[in-house]
């Protein structure tokens, strides 16, 4: 079996899996008396693909999401195979707004996308489609309002009509497939380098937490 063969997030909408995850979120909130306005979702690779599914199917349940080296929503269906998306990059531009309209019951969640430019497992071309999908969903244009570098990596922010950041991207120069870390003890650092956990002087967990105004 290949590394993606058991990954529902690569195969399409996965409605049963999405519904099950949504029920888990509801149960956890009920069990701990959690704040439903502060629920976030993130995933790596196929987990990033499933994160995209959850955002399109249940946008009202999440304040924001992080897709790390993942796929845009609907890519496998548009391409006819998840492996076209993974190895060649997204084809077509399935609209997240249209796909999720029937479920929508609140504001659209924001999106952060870190992806390595040397990723040969999930091609970095897969970063473009989520930007197009979710700027469209938020009513934002596709011209970045911020274009700078963070830890030497190109970084862009797209703002919605109200001025809030709705899509943020990190193009991690020279990074392969994985979730980036920046080992060390200072505030912006995290993690230990390992397989699929590359040290690129940028901690994805910290960047997501900062975008989500956590802690």
N, C-alpha and C positions, 0 to 999 in steps of 0.2 A: 504494500500500500504506500502511495506517495504521501508527503507531508500534509497535503490538503484534502485527502480522500475522505476524511471523516469530518469535514468542516462545513456545517450548514450555511455559515455566512458567505461562503463562496458559491453556493449553488442556486441562490435566488432569494425570493422574499421569505422563505422558511416561516410561513404564518404560524404553524403550530409551535415552533421553537420560540418565536417572538412573543406569542401569547403566554407561553409558559414563563418566560423571563419577566414579562410585565406582571404576572401574578405573583412572582417571587418578590418583586419590588413592592407591590401593594402589601403583601404579608409582612415583609420586614418593617415597613413603615408603621403598620398596625402594631407589631410586636414591641417596637421600641418607642412608640409615639414620636416618630420622626417627622421632620418638616418636609412635606412633599415639594416645596419650592426650592429645595437644596439637594436635589438628587442629580448625580452626574454619571456619565457612562463613558468608558474608554476601552479600547481593545487594540491588540497588535495583530497584524496580518489577517488571518481569517476572523479573528476577534474584532478587528477593525471593520471588516465587511459586515459582521453581525451588528456591530455598533451602528453602522449606517442603516441597517434594516430597522433597528429599534427606533432610530430617530425619525424615519419616514413613517413607520407604522404607529408609533406612540409618542409623538413630539410633545404632547401635554405632560408626559411623565418625567421629563428631563430638563434641567436648567441649561445644560451644555454638554458637549461631547468632545472626545478626542479620538481621532482615527489615526493610529500610528502605523505607517507602512501598510495601509489597508486599501479597500476598494470603494468606489462610489456605489450608491444605492442603484439597484437594477442593472448593474453592468453585465452580470452573467446572462440575464434574460435577453438584454439587447444584443449581446455578442453571440448568443446561441450556446455558449460554453463558458464556465468560469475560468477555464485555463487560457482562453483568448485574452481575458482581462488581465490575468496574473502575469502571463509571459509576454504579451504584446502591448498591453495598455488598453484602457477603456475605449470602446467604440460606441458611437451614438451618444446622445445626451438625454437619458431618461430624466424627466423632470421630477424632482423631489416634491415640489408643491402639488403637482397633479396626483402623484402616488399617495400622498398622505392626506389629501383634503378630506376624505371621508372620516378620518380619525381625529382631525385637528380640533382641539378644544382649548387652546391657549396660545401664547406667543411662541414663535419659532425659537428653538434652542440655538445657541452659538456653536461654532465649530472651530477646532484647532487641529491642524494637520501637519505633523512632522514626518518627513520622508527622506530617505537617503538618495542622493543622486547616483550612487553606484549600486543600487539595489537590483540584483539580478533574479530575485525571487518574486517580488511584486514590483513590476516596472514603475519607475518614478513618474511616467506619464499618467498614472492613475491619480496623481494629485490634482490634475487640471479639472477633471469632471466634477469632483465635489465642490470646488470653488465656484464653478458655473451653476451647479444645482442650488447651492445654498445662498449665494448672493441673489439668485433669482427668487428663491423662497422668501428672502427678507426684503425684497424690493430694492436691493442695492445694485450699483453698477459693478462692472468687472475691472475697474481701474482702482488699483490699490491706493488707499489714503495715506499709508505709511509704507515706505520701502527703505529698509536699512539693513544692518547686519547685527546679529547677536552671536557672540563668541565666534565671530568670523564666518557665520553662515547667513545666507540671504534670508530675510524675514519680511513678510508683508502682512498688513492689516487692512481689511475691507470693512468700511463702516456702513451701517444702515441709514435710512432716512432720519432717524432720531439721533444719530451721532455715535451710537454704541458700536463697539467692535462686534461684528457678526461672523466673520471668517478670518482666521489667522493661519498663516503657513510658515513653516520652517523648512527650507531646502538644505538638507544637511550634506555639505560638500564632501564627496568621497566616501560617504557612509554606505555600507551594505544593508542587508536586511536585519532589522532588529529595533529594539527600544533603546534610545540613546541615554547614556549616563555621563556624569562628570564626577568621578570619585573624589572624595575629600570631605572635610568637616565643616566647611563654611556653609552659610545659609543656602546659597543657590546650587550647592552640589549634592550629589546623591549617588548611591549604587556602587556596585563592584563589576568591573568588566568581565564578561564571559561570552560564551557562544550566544549569539543573537542579542547581546547586551553590550554594544560597542561604546567605548569611551571616545566621545567626540567633543569633549569640553562643553557639553550642553546637556542638562538634566531634563528629560521630557516631563517627569513627574513634577518638578519644580515649576516648569513653564505652564503646565496645565493648571496647577494649583494657583499660580499667579493670575492666569486668565480668568479663573473661576472665583477669584477673591476669597480663597480659603485661608484660614488660619492667620 
